Amino acid sequence: MVGRLSNSEIQQLSQQVPAWTVEGHYLKLVKRFKNFIEAIEFVNKLVEPSEVAGHHPDLEISYNKVTISLTTHDAGGLTEKDFALAQQISALG
């Protein structure tokens, strides 16, 4: 099991993913696109890094808006796995 991060560790790691927000036990990112097709194309880009990491985001899709939520359910909150995947997702553009 991966260890849950302390509040100070979360604050420190949050600086590495400035577009993301911490909401309770979740790390969240909202991305807007020109249309539904671009939103789905972006979601499809999440498959490979998520599978490689063995860590999968919760996704909400609303036309041109994609909300990505990361948490480590087994740990009951945020872990280094969440921040590592957030960095990979941020690099996708």
N, C-alpha and C positions, 0 to 999 in steps of 0.2 A: 504494500500500500504506500502511496505517496503521501508525504506529510503536508498538512495544511499550513499555509503561511500565516505569520503574525501580521497584525495591522501595520507595523512599521516596515516589514518586508514587502507588503502589498504596496504601500506608498512609494517605496524605493523603486520597485519593479514597474510601477505605473508610469514612471518618468520615461521608460524605454518605449512605451506605446501610448504617446500623448493623444492620439485620436480616440482612444478607448476610455470608457468611464467604468468606475467600480460602483455597482449597485447591489448592495447587500453582499451575497456570496457569489455574485456574477461579475464577469468582465464583459462589457457590452460595446458594440460598435454598430452604428447606423450608417448605411451607405445608400446614396440616392443615385439613380441612373437616368438616362434619357428616356428609357422605356422598359417594358417588361422583358423584352428579348435580351437587352444588356444586363438586366438584373439576373436573369437565369444563366447567362453566360458566365457571370461572376460566380454564382453559386456552384456551377460545374467546376470551376477552378479550385474550389475548396476540397473537392473529393480526394485528390492525391495526397496533399499534405496531411489531411485528417487521417487517412488510412495508414500512411507511413508512421504517423505518431501514435496510432491506436487511440486517438482522442478525438471525439466528434462534437462539433458545436450544435447547439440548438439554433434553429433558423426560423425566422418569420419572413414571409415574402408578401408584400402588398404592392402590387403593380410594379412600380419602379423603385421601391424601397426594400432593402434587405437589412434585417436586424439579426446580428450574430451575437449569441450569448455563450460564454464559456464558463464552466465550473467543473470541478472534479467531484462527481457525485459520491464516489467511494470515500473521499476524504471529508465530505461535508462542507466544502468551500473551495477557495482558490489555492492552487498549488503552482509550482514552477511550470508544470505541463501547460497550464492555461496561458501563462505569459509567453512561453516558447511558441505555442501555436498562434497566439495573437501577433507576434512578431512576423511569423511566416505569412499570415493572412495580410498584414499591413504591407508586406513587400509585393503582394500581388497587384496592388494598385487600386 
